[in-house]
Amino acid sequence: MNRPKTGARRLAIDGRTVAVMIGGAALAGCVQIETPDKPIEINLNINIRQEVVYRLDGDAKKLIEQNSEIF
């Protein structure tokens, strides 16, 4: 059963909205953004190691061994 918002409930919702708006306006003056005097330096010490693992089928391995001069 939906009832239209009237009376005290409507005033409470409007009061909350006004309070949030006043609080947001009060905090807006507190936030300051300034650029740093020195450039931002990011040190990344990264080691990249790559390993390649391969397996050959028995027939392919024999074929490579027989024709090793090709490879």
All heavy atoms as TSV, in Angstrom:
chain	resi	resn	atom	element	x	y	z
A	1	MET	N	N	0.839	-1.165	0.000
A	1	MET	CA	C	0.000	0.000	0.000
A	1	MET	C	C	0.898	1.247	0.000
A	1	MET	O	O	1.607	1.511	0.956
A	1	MET	CB	C	-0.849	-0.066	1.259
A	1	MET	CG	C	-2.102	0.643	1.179
A	1	MET	SD	S	-3.003	0.131	2.668
A	1	MET	CE	C	-4.236	1.286	2.610
A	2	ASN	N	N	0.909	1.986	-1.070
A	2	ASN	CA	C	1.738	3.184	-1.183
A	2	ASN	C	C	0.904	4.406	-0.843
A	2	ASN	O	O	-0.119	4.674	-1.468
A	2	ASN	CB	C	2.298	3.336	-2.590
A	2	ASN	CG	C	3.288	2.250	-2.916
A	2	ASN	OD1	O	3.897	1.699	-2.010
A	2	ASN	ND2	N	3.449	1.950	-4.179
A	3	ARG	N	N	1.379	5.156	0.141
A	3	ARG	CA	C	0.690	6.381	0.524
A	3	ARG	C	C	1.510	7.568	0.049
A	3	ARG	O	O	2.742	7.525	0.074
A	3	ARG	CB	C	0.560	6.451	2.042
A	3	ARG	CG	C	-0.290	5.371	2.618
A	3	ARG	CD	C	-0.391	5.556	4.117
A	3	ARG	NE	N	-1.026	4.405	4.717
A	3	ARG	CZ	C	-1.101	4.203	5.994
A	3	ARG	NH1	N	-0.555	5.063	6.824
A	3	ARG	NH2	N	-1.698	3.145	6.464
A	4	PRO	N	N	0.885	8.627	-0.366
A	4	PRO	CA	C	1.643	9.811	-0.766
A	4	PRO	C	C	2.352	10.415	0.446
A	4	PRO	O	O	1.862	10.339	1.575
A	4	PRO	CB	C	0.584	10.759	-1.330
A	4	PRO	CG	C	-0.723	10.265	-0.822
A	4	PRO	CD	C	-0.558	8.794	-0.541
A	5	LYS	N	N	3.502	11.013	0.223
A	5	LYS	CA	C	4.283	11.613	1.299
A	5	LYS	C	C	3.641	12.946	1.690
A	5	LYS	O	O	3.600	13.885	0.904
A	5	LYS	CB	C	5.722	11.829	0.857
A	5	LYS	CG	C	6.441	10.550	0.559
A	5	LYS	CD	C	7.834	10.832	0.076
A	5	LYS	CE	C	8.498	9.515	-0.306
A	5	LYS	NZ	N	9.797	9.721	-0.910
A	6	THR	N	N	3.156	12.998	2.898
A	6	THR	CA	C	2.519	14.229	3.371
A	6	THR	C	C	2.927	14.486	4.800
A	6	THR	O	O	3.447	13.625	5.493
A	6	THR	CB	C	0.975	14.118	3.316
A	6	THR	OG1	O	0.573	13.000	4.112
A	6	THR	CG2	C	0.470	13.937	1.903
A	7	GLY	N	N	2.670	15.664	5.257
A	7	GLY	CA	C	2.814	16.021	6.656
A	7	GLY	C	C	4.238	15.936	7.174
A	7	GLY	O	O	5.188	16.393	6.549
A	8	ALA	N	N	4.407	15.307	8.351
A	8	ALA	CA	C	5.692	15.253	9.056
A	8	ALA	C	C	6.729	14.478	8.273
A	8	ALA	O	O	7.909	14.816	8.273
A	8	ALA	CB	C	5.498	14.631	10.437
A	9	ARG	N	N	6.306	13.401	7.607
A	9	ARG	CA	C	7.270	12.596	6.840
A	9	ARG	C	C	7.889	13.428	5.718
A	9	ARG	O	O	9.077	13.372	5.470
A	9	ARG	CB	C	6.592	11.353	6.287
A	9	ARG	CG	C	7.538	10.441	5.566
A	9	ARG	CD	C	6.830	9.151	5.192
A	9	ARG	NE	N	7.671	8.344	4.354
A	9	ARG	CZ	C	8.442	7.360	4.792
A	9	ARG	NH1	N	8.459	7.064	6.062
A	9	ARG	NH2	N	9.172	6.666	3.955
A	10	ARG	N	N	7.077	14.199	5.033
A	10	ARG	CA	C	7.586	15.027	3.947
A	10	ARG	C	C	8.550	16.090	4.478
A	10	ARG	O	O	9.594	16.359	3.891
A	10	ARG	CB	C	6.434	15.674	3.205
A	10	ARG	CG	C	6.876	16.456	2.005
A	10	ARG	CD	C	5.716	16.923	1.200
A	10	ARG	NE	N	6.205	17.594	0.014
A	10	ARG	CZ	C	5.436	18.074	-0.917
A	10	ARG	NH1	N	4.139	17.945	-0.821
A	10	ARG	NH2	N	5.944	18.683	-1.944
A	11	LEU	N	N	8.225	16.684	5.628
A	11	LEU	CA	C	9.099	17.691	6.227
A	11	LEU	C	C	10.413	17.074	6.673
A	11	LEU	O	O	11.465	17.692	6.556
A	11	LEU	CB	C	8.399	18.364	7.414
A	11	LEU	CG	C	7.266	19.318	7.063
A	11	LEU	CD1	C	6.593	19.816	8.332
A	11	LEU	CD2	C	7.778	20.475	6.237
A	12	ALA	N	N	10.369	15.831	7.184
A	12	ALA	CA	C	11.600	15.168	7.625
A	12	ALA	C	C	12.518	14.907	6.446
A	12	ALA	O	O	13.726	15.094	6.538
A	12	ALA	CB	C	11.256	13.868	8.344
A	13	ILE	N	N	11.962	14.483	5.330
A	13	ILE	CA	C	12.778	14.221	4.138
A	13	ILE	C	C	13.358	15.529	3.611
A	13	ILE	O	O	14.531	15.613	3.277
A	13	ILE	CB	C	11.949	13.493	3.060
A	13	ILE	CG1	C	11.625	12.084	3.547
A	13	ILE	CG2	C	12.699	13.449	1.738
A	13	ILE	CD1	C	10.672	11.334	2.663
A	14	ASP	N	N	12.553	16.574	3.578
A	14	ASP	CA	C	13.044	17.866	3.115
A	14	ASP	C	C	14.114	18.406	4.049
A	14	ASP	O	O	15.106	18.990	3.615
A	14	ASP	CB	C	11.893	18.861	2.992
A	14	ASP	CG	C	10.955	18.510	1.840
A	14	ASP	OD1	O	11.398	17.761	0.941
A	14	ASP	OD2	O	9.810	18.976	1.848
A	15	GLY	N	N	13.936	18.212	5.360
A	15	GLY	CA	C	14.922	18.664	6.349
A	15	GLY	C	C	16.246	17.949	6.173
A	15	GLY	O	O	17.315	18.555	6.277
A	16	ARG	N	N	16.193	16.623	5.896
A	16	ARG	CA	C	17.430	15.868	5.672
A	16	ARG	C	C	18.148	16.368	4.425
A	16	ARG	O	O	19.366	16.505	4.406
A	16	ARG	CB	C	17.120	14.377	5.521
A	16	ARG	CG	C	16.802	13.707	6.812
A	16	ARG	CD	C	16.646	12.218	6.600
A	16	ARG	NE	N	15.553	11.758	7.434
A	16	ARG	CZ	C	14.660	10.873	7.100
A	16	ARG	NH1	N	14.700	10.299	5.924
A	16	ARG	NH2	N	13.712	10.533	7.927
A	17	THR	N	N	17.383	16.646	3.401
A	17	THR	CA	C	17.976	17.129	2.151
A	17	THR	C	C	18.675	18.469	2.374
A	17	THR	O	O	19.791	18.684	1.909
A	17	THR	CB	C	16.885	17.281	1.071
A	17	THR	OG1	O	16.219	16.032	0.923
A	17	THR	CG2	C	17.479	17.695	-0.257
A	18	VAL	N	N	18.034	19.353	3.099
A	18	VAL	CA	C	18.623	20.663	3.388
A	18	VAL	C	C	19.886	20.497	4.224
A	18	VAL	O	O	20.907	21.162	3.977
A	18	VAL	CB	C	17.591	21.569	4.090
A	18	VAL	CG1	C	18.245	22.847	4.607
A	18	VAL	CG2	C	16.452	21.900	3.148
A	19	ALA	N	N	19.859	19.589	5.207
A	19	ALA	CA	C	21.026	19.366	6.061
A	19	ALA	C	C	22.207	18.847	5.251
A	19	ALA	O	O	23.352	19.276	5.450
A	19	ALA	CB	C	20.680	18.389	7.180
A	20	VAL	N	N	21.948	17.938	4.329
A	20	VAL	CA	C	23.020	17.410	3.478
A	20	VAL	C	C	23.588	18.505	2.598
A	20	VAL	O	O	24.804	18.619	2.423
A	20	VAL	CB	C	22.509	16.215	2.639
A	20	VAL	CG1	C	23.514	15.839	1.570
A	20	VAL	CG2	C	22.205	15.030	3.538
A	21	MET	N	N	22.734	19.341	2.055
A	21	MET	CA	C	23.204	20.421	1.193
A	21	MET	C	C	24.046	21.435	1.981
A	21	MET	O	O	25.089	21.890	1.509
A	21	MET	CB	C	22.013	21.115	0.527
A	21	MET	CG	C	21.323	20.243	-0.507
A	21	MET	SD	S	19.811	20.943	-1.156
A	21	MET	CE	C	20.351	22.472	-1.825
A	22	ILE	N	N	23.630	21.767	3.199
A	22	ILE	CA	C	24.393	22.713	4.021
A	22	ILE	C	C	25.731	22.094	4.411
A	22	ILE	O	O	26.779	22.742	4.367
A	22	ILE	CB	C	23.580	23.121	5.266
A	22	ILE	CG1	C	22.399	23.997	4.839
A	22	ILE	CG2	C	24.459	23.860	6.275
A	22	ILE	CD1	C	21.424	24.310	5.952
A	23	GLY	N	N	25.717	20.806	4.786
A	23	GLY	CA	C	26.961	20.121	5.144
A	23	GLY	C	C	27.918	20.066	3.970
A	23	GLY	O	O	29.120	20.273	4.115
A	24	GLY	N	N	27.410	19.785	2.794
A	24	GLY	CA	C	28.253	19.741	1.594
A	24	GLY	C	C	28.844	21.104	1.278
A	24	GLY	O	O	30.015	21.234	0.914
A	25	ALA	N	N	28.055	22.144	1.447
A	25	ALA	CA	C	28.546	23.498	1.186
A	25	ALA	C	C	29.614	23.890	2.205
A	25	ALA	O	O	30.594	24.558	1.873
A	25	ALA	CB	C	27.386	24.485	1.214
A	26	ALA	N	N	29.443	23.465	3.458
A	26	ALA	CA	C	30.423	23.802	4.497
A	26	ALA	C	C	31.757	23.105	4.234
A	26	ALA	O	O	32.820	23.660	4.475
A	26	ALA	CB	C	29.886	23.415	5.867
A	27	LEU	N	N	31.708	21.874	3.765
A	27	LEU	CA	C	32.930	21.121	3.506
A	27	LEU	C	C	33.626	21.547	2.217
A	27	LEU	O	O	34.808	21.288	2.038
A	27	LEU	CB	C	32.634	19.629	3.449
A	27	LEU	CG	C	32.237	18.982	4.785
A	27	LEU	CD1	C	31.859	17.538	4.561
A	27	LEU	CD2	C	33.363	19.095	5.789
A	28	ALA	N	N	32.915	22.175	1.326
A	28	ALA	CA	C	33.491	22.555	0.037
A	28	ALA	C	C	34.662	23.522	0.211
A	28	ALA	O	O	35.631	23.476	-0.537
A	28	ALA	CB	C	32.423	23.171	-0.857
A	29	GLY	N	N	34.621	24.384	1.212
A	29	GLY	CA	C	35.696	25.333	1.437
A	29	GLY	C	C	36.922	24.705	2.077
A	29	GLY	O	O	38.001	25.269	2.050
A	30	CYS	N	N	36.788	23.520	2.664
A	30	CYS	CA	C	37.894	22.866	3.361
A	30	CYS	C	C	38.811	22.096	2.420
A	30	CYS	O	O	39.943	21.808	2.773
A	30	CYS	CB	C	37.355	21.898	4.414
A	30	CYS	SG	S	36.390	22.721	5.692
A	31	VAL	N	N	38.337	21.748	1.264
A	31	VAL	CA	C	39.113	20.922	0.343
A	31	VAL	C	C	39.972	21.823	-0.530
A	31	VAL	O	O	39.465	22.718	-1.209
A	31	VAL	CB	C	38.183	20.056	-0.543
A	31	VAL	CG1	C	38.988	19.247	-1.529
A	31	VAL	CG2	C	37.323	19.163	0.319
A	32	GLN	N	N	41.284	21.612	-0.461
A	32	GLN	CA	C	42.202	22.395	-1.273
A	32	GLN	C	C	43.091	21.452	-2.065
A	32	GLN	O	O	43.604	20.475	-1.522
A	32	GLN	CB	C	43.072	23.285	-0.391
A	32	GLN	CG	C	42.281	24.326	0.367
A	32	GLN	CD	C	43.179	25.163	1.248
A	32	GLN	OE1	O	44.378	24.977	1.275
A	32	GLN	NE2	N	42.586	26.098	1.974
A	33	ILE	N	N	43.274	21.754	-3.319
A	33	ILE	CA	C	44.132	20.940	-4.182
A	33	ILE	C	C	45.266	21.827	-4.669
A	33	ILE	O	O	45.040	22.879	-5.264
A	33	ILE	CB	C	43.342	20.373	-5.377
A	33	ILE	CG1	C	42.211	19.495	-4.881
A	33	ILE	CG2	C	44.257	19.608	-6.301
A	33	ILE	CD1	C	41.297	18.998	-5.964
A	34	GLU	N	N	46.490	21.401	-4.374
A	34	GLU	CA	C	47.663	22.161	-4.797
A	34	GLU	C	C	48.616	21.244	-5.537
A	34	GLU	O	O	48.734	20.068	-5.230
A	34	GLU	CB	C	48.375	22.751	-3.579
A	34	GLU	CG	C	47.547	23.749	-2.798
A	34	GLU	CD	C	48.282	24.288	-1.588
A	34	GLU	OE1	O	49.499	24.060	-1.491
A	34	GLU	OE2	O	47.636	24.931	-0.763
A	35	THR	N	N	49.306	21.794	-6.502
A	35	THR	CA	C	50.302	21.009	-7.223
A	35	THR	C	C	51.594	20.973	-6.414
A	35	THR	O	O	51.943	21.948	-5.747
A	35	THR	CB	C	50.573	21.600	-8.615
A	35	THR	OG1	O	51.001	22.950	-8.447
A	35	THR	CG2	C	49.329	21.566	-9.475
A	36	PRO	N	N	52.330	19.869	-6.457
A	36	PRO	CA	C	53.585	19.795	-5.700
A	36	PRO	C	C	54.667	20.667	-6.340
A	36	PRO	O	O	54.655	20.943	-7.534
A	36	PRO	CB	C	53.951	18.315	-5.775
A	36	PRO	CG	C	53.248	17.793	-6.975
A	36	PRO	CD	C	52.013	18.608	-7.128
A	37	ASP	N	N	55.611	21.111	-5.498
A	37	ASP	CA	C	56.727	21.931	-5.994
A	37	ASP	C	C	57.707	21.100	-6.808
A	37	ASP	O	O	58.277	21.570	-7.784
A	37	ASP	CB	C	57.472	22.578	-4.821
A	37	ASP	CG	C	56.584	23.570	-4.074
A	37	ASP	OD1	O	55.624	24.074	-4.681
A	37	ASP	OD2	O	56.867	23.828	-2.894
A	38	LYS	N	N	57.932	19.860	-6.385
A	38	LYS	CA	C	58.865	18.975	-7.070
A	38	LYS	C	C	58.083	17.977	-7.929
A	38	LYS	O	O	56.944	17.646	-7.610
A	38	LYS	CB	C	59.704	18.205	-6.052
A	38	LYS	CG	C	60.548	19.082	-5.170
A	38	LYS	CD	C	61.302	18.248	-4.159
A	38	LYS	CE	C	62.117	19.140	-3.225
A	38	LYS	NZ	N	62.799	18.339	-2.202
A	39	PRO	N	N	58.693	17.495	-8.999
A	39	PRO	CA	C	57.998	16.483	-9.803
A	39	PRO	C	C	57.835	15.183	-9.019
A	39	PRO	O	O	58.634	14.863	-8.140
A	39	PRO	CB	C	58.905	16.283	-11.015
A	39	PRO	CG	C	60.221	16.825	-10.617
A	39	PRO	CD	C	59.984	17.860	-9.565
A	40	ILE	N	N	56.808	14.451	-9.328
A	40	ILE	CA	C	56.551	13.173	-8.672
A	40	ILE	C	C	57.519	12.144	-9.242
A	40	ILE	O	O	57.642	11.988	-10.456
A	40	ILE	CB	C	55.098	12.726	-8.906
A	40	ILE	CG1	C	54.149	13.747	-8.278
A	40	ILE	CG2	C	54.862	11.350	-8.325
A	40	ILE	CD1	C	52.705	13.517	-8.618
A	41	GLU	N	N	58.214	11.443	-8.365
A	41	GLU	CA	C	59.191	10.445	-8.787
A	41	GLU	C	C	58.689	9.066	-8.376
A	41	GLU	O	O	58.341	8.846	-7.218
A	41	GLU	CB	C	60.536	10.719	-8.110
A	41	GLU	CG	C	61.631	9.775	-8.537
A	41	GLU	CD	C	62.961	10.122	-7.879
A	41	GLU	OE1	O	63.179	11.298	-7.553
A	41	GLU	OE2	O	63.756	9.196	-7.696
A	42	ILE	N	N	58.649	8.170	-9.341
A	42	ILE	CA	C	58.196	6.803	-9.086
A	42	ILE	C	C	59.336	5.856	-9.420
A	42	ILE	O	O	59.795	5.803	-10.560
A	42	ILE	CB	C	56.953	6.460	-9.937
A	42	ILE	CG1	C	55.810	7.421	-9.611
A	42	ILE	CG2	C	56.533	5.019	-9.695
A	42	ILE	CD1	C	54.613	7.281	-10.505
A	43	ASN	N	N	59.815	5.137	-8.418
A	43	ASN	CA	C	60.883	4.164	-8.620
A	43	ASN	C	C	60.268	2.776	-8.741
A	43	ASN	O	O	59.610	2.312	-7.824
A	43	ASN	CB	C	61.875	4.181	-7.450
A	43	ASN	CG	C	62.647	5.474	-7.404
A	43	ASN	OD1	O	62.999	6.015	-8.433
A	43	ASN	ND2	N	62.882	5.975	-6.203
A	44	LEU	N	N	60.505	2.149	-9.860
A	44	LEU	CA	C	59.995	0.793	-10.069
A	44	LEU	C	C	61.177	-0.145	-10.236
A	44	LEU	O	O	61.916	-0.061	-11.210
A	44	LEU	CB	C	59.121	0.730	-11.329
A	44	LEU	CG	C	57.848	1.572	-11.314
A	44	LEU	CD1	C	57.160	1.484	-12.667
A	44	LEU	CD2	C	56.926	1.098	-10.223
A	45	ASN	N	N	61.366	-0.990	-9.275
A	45	ASN	CA	C	62.407	-2.011	-9.372
A	45	ASN	C	C	61.725	-3.315	-9.769
A	45	ASN	O	O	61.162	-4.016	-8.937
A	45	ASN	CB	C	63.139	-2.169	-8.035
A	45	ASN	CG	C	63.882	-0.912	-7.665
A	45	ASN	OD1	O	64.412	-0.233	-8.530
A	45	ASN	ND2	N	63.908	-0.588	-6.395
A	46	ILE	N	N	61.780	-3.594	-11.050
A	46	ILE	CA	C	61.071	-4.758	-11.577
A	46	ILE	C	C	62.078	-5.664	-12.272
A	46	ILE	O	O	62.858	-5.223	-13.108
A	46	ILE	CB	C	59.985	-4.335	-12.588
A	46	ILE	CG1	C	58.962	-3.434	-11.904
A	46	ILE	CG2	C	59.312	-5.555	-13.183
A	46	ILE	CD1	C	57.939	-2.865	-12.852
A	47	ASN	N	N	62.057	-6.922	-11.911
A	47	ASN	CA	C	62.869	-7.931	-12.588
A	47	ASN	C	C	61.930	-8.835	-13.374
A	47	ASN	O	O	60.994	-9.399	-12.817
A	47	ASN	CB	C	63.660	-8.771	-11.577
A	47	ASN	CG	C	64.703	-7.940	-10.871
A	47	ASN	OD1	O	65.304	-7.074	-11.471
A	47	ASN	ND2	N	64.897	-8.203	-9.590
A	48	ILE	N	N	62.200	-8.947	-14.645
A	48	ILE	CA	C	61.378	-9.797	-15.497
A	48	ILE	C	C	62.215	-10.992	-15.906
A	48	ILE	O	O	63.296	-10.848	-16.478
A	48	ILE	CB	C	60.881	-9.038	-16.749
A	48	ILE	CG1	C	60.020	-7.855	-16.316
A	48	ILE	CG2	C	60.116	-9.979	-17.659
A	48	ILE	CD1	C	59.592	-6.964	-17.440
A	49	ARG	N	N	61.694	-12.160	-15.610
A	49	ARG	CA	C	62.392	-13.390	-15.951
A	49	ARG	C	C	61.424	-14.267	-16.711
A	49	ARG	O	O	60.296	-14.488	-16.290
A	49	ARG	CB	C	62.838	-14.093	-14.676
A	49	ARG	CG	C	63.594	-15.358	-14.931
A	49	ARG	CD	C	64.050	-15.940	-13.629
A	49	ARG	NE	N	64.536	-17.288	-13.861
A	49	ARG	CZ	C	64.791	-18.143	-12.919
A	49	ARG	NH1	N	64.602	-17.804	-11.669
A	49	ARG	NH2	N	65.226	-19.335	-13.198
A	50	GLN	N	N	61.872	-14.742	-17.840
A	50	GLN	CA	C	60.999	-15.537	-18.677
A	50	GLN	C	C	61.640	-16.897	-18.904
A	50	GLN	O	O	62.815	-16.999	-19.218
A	50	GLN	CB	C	60.764	-14.847	-20.024
A	50	GLN	CG	C	59.839	-15.602	-20.931
A	50	GLN	CD	C	59.605	-14.846	-22.232
A	50	GLN	OE1	O	60.200	-13.812	-22.473
A	50	GLN	NE2	N	58.741	-15.375	-23.057
A	51	GLU	N	N	60.850	-17.923	-18.743
A	51	GLU	CA	C	61.321	-19.275	-18.994
A	51	GLU	C	C	60.416	-19.909	-20.048
A	51	GLU	O	O	59.202	-19.784	-19.986
A	51	GLU	CB	C	61.269	-20.124	-17.721
A	51	GLU	CG	C	62.228	-19.651	-16.661
A	51	GLU	CD	C	62.166	-20.510	-15.411
A	51	GLU	OE1	O	61.553	-21.606	-15.475
A	51	GLU	OE2	O	62.715	-20.093	-14.405
A	52	VAL	N	N	61.042	-20.563	-20.999
A	52	VAL	CA	C	60.292	-21.238	-22.044
A	52	VAL	C	C	60.468	-22.738	-21.846
A	52	VAL	O	O	61.592	-23.242	-21.836
A	52	VAL	CB	C	60.776	-20.827	-23.461
A	52	VAL	CG1	C	60.001	-21.574	-24.525
A	52	VAL	CG2	C	60.644	-19.329	-23.637
A	53	VAL	N	N	59.386	-23.422	-21.653
A	53	VAL	CA	C	59.411	-24.865	-21.465
A	53	VAL	C	C	58.644	-25.477	-22.631
A	53	VAL	O	O	57.535	-25.061	-22.956
A	53	VAL	CB	C	58.744	-25.249	-20.123
A	53	VAL	CG1	C	58.742	-26.745	-19.937
A	53	VAL	CG2	C	59.442	-24.566	-18.970
A	54	TYR	N	N	59.271	-26.474	-23.260
A	54	TYR	CA	C	58.594	-27.105	-24.375
A	54	TYR	C	C	58.746	-28.621	-24.271
A	54	TYR	O	O	59.690	-29.138	-23.701
A	54	TYR	CB	C	59.133	-26.607	-25.726
A	54	TYR	CG	C	60.576	-26.979	-25.975
A	54	TYR	CD1	C	60.897	-28.142	-26.672
A	54	TYR	CD2	C	61.607	-26.179	-25.517
A	54	TYR	CE1	C	62.214	-28.485	-26.887
A	54	TYR	CE2	C	62.917	-26.520	-25.731
A	54	TYR	CZ	C	63.218	-27.680	-26.423
A	54	TYR	OH	O	64.519	-28.012	-26.635
A	55	ARG	N	N	57.776	-29.321	-24.796
A	55	ARG	CA	C	57.816	-30.773	-24.862
A	55	ARG	C	C	57.533	-31.186	-26.301
A	55	ARG	O	O	56.692	-30.597	-26.966
A	55	ARG	CB	C	56.737	-31.377	-23.953
A	55	ARG	CG	C	57.137	-31.366	-22.513
A	55	ARG	CD	C	56.105	-32.066	-21.697
A	55	ARG	NE	N	55.562	-31.021	-20.813
A	55	ARG	CZ	C	54.396	-31.048	-20.262
A	55	ARG	NH1	N	53.573	-32.035	-20.490
A	55	ARG	NH2	N	53.998	-30.088	-19.467
A	56	LEU	N	N	58.244	-32.197	-26.743
A	56	LEU	CA	C	58.030	-32.675	-28.109
A	56	LEU	C	C	57.426	-34.072	-28.073
A	56	LEU	O	O	57.756	-34.884	-27.211
A	56	LEU	CB	C	59.357	-32.733	-28.877
A	56	LEU	CG	C	60.029	-31.408	-29.188
A	56	LEU	CD1	C	61.365	-31.653	-29.863
A	56	LEU	CD2	C	59.153	-30.556	-30.071
A	57	ASP	N	N	56.592	-34.303	-29.012
A	57	ASP	CA	C	56.051	-35.641	-29.192
A	57	ASP	C	C	57.197	-36.566	-29.608
A	57	ASP	O	O	58.171	-36.126	-30.220
A	57	ASP	CB	C	54.952	-35.600	-30.267
A	57	ASP	CG	C	54.268	-36.925	-30.432
A	57	ASP	OD1	O	53.808	-37.490	-29.416
A	57	ASP	OD2	O	54.192	-37.402	-31.576
A	58	GLY	N	N	57.105	-37.837	-29.281
A	58	GLY	CA	C	58.167	-38.795	-29.596
A	58	GLY	C	C	58.527	-38.823	-31.070
A	58	GLY	O	O	59.709	-38.836	-31.441
A	59	ASP	N	N	57.536	-38.825	-31.969
A	59	ASP	CA	C	57.803	-38.846	-33.407
A	59	ASP	C	C	58.495	-37.568	-33.869
A	59	ASP	O	O	59.429	-37.602	-34.676
A	59	ASP	CB	C	56.493	-39.032	-34.188
A	59	ASP	CG	C	55.873	-40.403	-33.966
A	59	ASP	OD1	O	56.626	-41.339	-33.592
A	59	ASP	OD2	O	54.649	-40.536	-34.158
A	60	ALA	N	N	58.065	-36.440	-33.342
A	60	ALA	CA	C	58.675	-35.175	-33.729
A	60	ALA	C	C	60.116	-35.118	-33.241
A	60	ALA	O	O	61.008	-34.645	-33.949
A	60	ALA	CB	C	57.873	-34.004	-33.164
A	61	LYS	N	N	60.367	-35.631	-32.053
A	61	LYS	CA	C	61.717	-35.629	-31.499
A	61	LYS	C	C	62.649	-36.493	-32.356
A	61	LYS	O	O	63.778	-36.093	-32.663
A	61	LYS	CB	C	61.691	-36.146	-30.058
A	61	LYS	CG	C	63.004	-36.021	-29.343
A	61	LYS	CD	C	62.855	-36.404	-27.888
A	61	LYS	CE	C	64.155	-36.224	-27.154
A	61	LYS	NZ	N	64.034	-36.558	-25.739
A	62	LYS	N	N	62.170	-37.661	-32.781
A	62	LYS	CA	C	62.976	-38.540	-33.642
A	62	LYS	C	C	63.260	-37.860	-34.982
A	62	LYS	O	O	64.368	-37.946	-35.514
A	62	LYS	CB	C	62.255	-39.860	-33.884
A	62	LYS	CG	C	62.238	-40.772	-32.672
A	62	LYS	CD	C	61.479	-42.037	-32.987
A	62	LYS	CE	C	61.285	-42.891	-31.737
A	62	LYS	NZ	N	60.454	-44.064	-31.991
A	63	LEU	N	N	62.266	-37.202	-35.544
A	63	LEU	CA	C	62.430	-36.514	-36.822
A	63	LEU	C	C	63.484	-35.408	-36.716
A	63	LEU	O	O	64.322	-35.267	-37.612
A	63	LEU	CB	C	61.085	-35.926	-37.282
A	63	LEU	CG	C	61.069	-35.228	-38.634
A	63	LEU	CD1	C	61.396	-36.228	-39.754
A	63	LEU	CD2	C	59.718	-34.586	-38.889
A	64	ILE	N	N	63.484	-34.664	-35.638
A	64	ILE	CA	C	64.474	-33.601	-35.442
A	64	ILE	C	C	65.870	-34.203	-35.276
A	64	ILE	O	O	66.863	-33.682	-35.819
A	64	ILE	CB	C	64.094	-32.726	-34.245
A	64	ILE	CG1	C	62.839	-31.908	-34.587
A	64	ILE	CG2	C	65.225	-31.788	-33.839
A	64	ILE	CD1	C	62.253	-31.137	-33.430
A	65	GLU	N	N	65.961	-35.298	-34.529
A	65	GLU	CA	C	67.257	-35.931	-34.332
A	65	GLU	C	C	67.818	-36.485	-35.651
A	65	GLU	O	O	69.005	-36.391	-35.906
A	65	GLU	CB	C	67.142	-37.058	-33.296
A	65	GLU	CG	C	66.964	-36.569	-31.891
A	65	GLU	CD	C	66.699	-37.692	-30.892
A	65	GLU	OE1	O	66.615	-38.869	-31.312
A	65	GLU	OE2	O	66.568	-37.383	-29.687
A	66	GLN	N	N	66.969	-37.007	-36.496
A	66	GLN	CA	C	67.409	-37.560	-37.795
A	66	GLN	C	C	67.830	-36.452	-38.746
A	66	GLN	O	O	68.716	-36.623	-39.567
A	66	GLN	CB	C	66.275	-38.386	-38.424
A	66	GLN	CG	C	65.997	-39.683	-37.679
A	66	GLN	CD	C	64.746	-40.376	-38.235
A	66	GLN	OE1	O	64.089	-39.866	-39.121
A	66	GLN	NE2	N	64.461	-41.551	-37.684
A	67	ASN	N	N	67.185	-35.286	-38.662
A	67	ASN	CA	C	67.485	-34.177	-39.574
A	67	ASN	C	C	68.074	-32.999	-38.793
A	67	ASN	O	O	67.650	-31.856	-38.971
A	67	ASN	CB	C	66.224	-33.734	-40.302
A	67	ASN	CG	C	65.645	-34.857	-41.143
A	67	ASN	OD1	O	66.353	-35.499	-41.894
A	67	ASN	ND2	N	64.347	-35.097	-41.015
A	68	SER	N	N	69.054	-33.253	-37.966
A	68	SER	CA	C	69.598	-32.185	-37.126
A	68	SER	C	C	70.297	-31.098	-37.935
A	68	SER	O	O	70.400	-29.954	-37.462
A	68	SER	CB	C	70.572	-32.782	-36.110
A	68	SER	OG	O	71.626	-33.430	-36.785
A	69	GLU	N	N	70.722	-31.391	-39.134
A	69	GLU	CA	C	71.397	-30.373	-39.951
A	69	GLU	C	C	70.429	-29.283	-40.419
A	69	GLU	O	O	70.860	-28.172	-40.740
A	69	GLU	CB	C	72.092	-31.017	-41.156
A	69	GLU	CG	C	71.184	-31.632	-42.197
A	69	GLU	CD	C	70.722	-33.052	-41.832
A	69	GLU	OE1	O	71.198	-33.644	-40.869
A	69	GLU	OE2	O	69.850	-33.554	-42.556
A	70	ILE	N	N	69.147	-29.584	-40.454
A	70	ILE	CA	C	68.160	-28.584	-40.879
A	70	ILE	C	C	68.027	-27.509	-39.801
A	70	ILE	O	O	67.873	-26.334	-40.075
A	70	ILE	CB	C	66.802	-29.247	-41.138
A	70	ILE	CG1	C	66.895	-30.205	-42.320
A	70	ILE	CG2	C	65.716	-28.198	-41.411
A	70	ILE	CD1	C	65.629	-30.978	-42.565
A	71	PHE	N	N	68.098	-27.939	-38.566
A	71	PHE	CA	C	67.898	-27.006	-37.468
A	71	PHE	C	C	69.214	-26.489	-36.985
A	71	PHE	O	O	69.453	-25.745	-36.205
A	71	PHE	CB	C	67.131	-27.681	-36.308
A	71	PHE	CG	C	65.781	-28.175	-36.758
A	71	PHE	CD1	C	65.602	-29.510	-37.080
A	71	PHE	CD2	C	64.720	-27.322	-36.896
A	71	PHE	CE1	C	64.357	-29.975	-37.482
A	71	PHE	CE2	C	63.481	-27.782	-37.308
A	71	PHE	CZ	C	63.295	-29.095	-37.601
